[in-house]
Amino acid sequence: MPTKHPRTNITHTPQVARALDVARRRWPEEERDSALILLLLEEGARALEEHADEGDARRAQRLRSLAGRYSGVYGDDYLERVREGWDE
């Protein structure tokens, strides 16, 4: 079918086959793989948009919990000790 939009080919790898199987259970009335792939893309994008803020908050929390955890582990002269014996 002619279109002005770019096209993308998808190889039916095991991951794609699994996703299509899941989609067939979710949308049993849809028989075409191309339509199922579009539905999967739409649902995936929606889910990512809905949870983007949650992911950012979790990432920020992890960074806060790790901040300073390893301070002083290596000591002030760590780099000098590591570089001892290196050719200049």
C-alpha positions in Angstrom: 0.0 0.0 0.0 1.5 3.4 -0.9 2.4 5.7 1.9 4.4 8.9 2.6 5.5 7.5 6.0 8.7 5.5 6.5 8.3 1.8 6.8 10.0 -0.6 9.3 10.5 -4.3 8.7 10.2 -6.6 11.7 11.7 -10.0 11.8 9.7 -12.6 13.7 12.4 -13.4 16.2 11.4 -15.4 19.3 10.8 -12.2 21.2 8.5 -10.8 18.5 6.7 -14.2 18.3 6.1 -14.1 22.0 4.8 -10.6 21.9 2.4 -11.5 19.1 1.2 -14.5 21.1 0.5 -12.2 24.0 -1.3 -9.8 21.7 -3.4 -12.5 20.2 -4.7 -13.4 23.7 -5.3 -9.7 24.4 -7.0 -8.9 21.1 -8.4 -12.3 19.8 -10.6 -10.6 17.2 -7.5 -9.2 15.4 -6.0 -11.8 13.0 -3.3 -9.7 11.2 0.2 -9.6 12.7 0.6 -6.0 11.4 -2.4 -4.8 13.3 -1.3 -6.6 16.4 2.1 -5.0 16.2 0.5 -1.6 16.0 -1.7 -2.3 19.0 1.4 -3.5 20.9 3.3 -0.3 20.0 0.4 1.8 21.1 0.0 0.0 24.4 3.7 0.0 25.0 4.0 3.8 24.4 1.0 4.5 26.6 2.5 2.4 29.4 5.8 4.1 29.1 4.2 7.5 29.2 2.1 6.6 32.3 5.1 5.3 34.2 7.8 7.7 33.1 7.4 9.9 36.2 7.5 6.8 38.4 10.7 5.6 36.8 12.3 9.0 37.2 11.3 9.2 40.9 12.7 5.7 41.5 16.0 6.5 39.7 16.3 9.7 41.8 15.7 7.8 45.0 18.3 5.2 44.1 20.9 7.9 43.4 20.1 9.6 46.7 20.4 6.3 48.6 23.8 5.7 47.0 25.2 9.2 47.3 28.2 9.2 49.6 28.0 5.5 50.3 31.5 4.9 49.0 33.1 8.0 50.2 36.5 7.4 51.6 36.7 3.8 50.5 39.7 4.4 48.3 41.5 7.0 50.3 43.1 10.3 49.2 46.2 8.7 47.7 44.3 6.0 45.7 45.2 7.2 42.2 48.8 7.7 43.1 49.0 4.1 44.4 47.3 2.7 41.3 49.7 4.6 39.0 52.8 3.4 40.8 54.8 1.3 38.4 53.0 2.5 35.3 55.3 3.5 32.5 55.1 7.3 31.9 
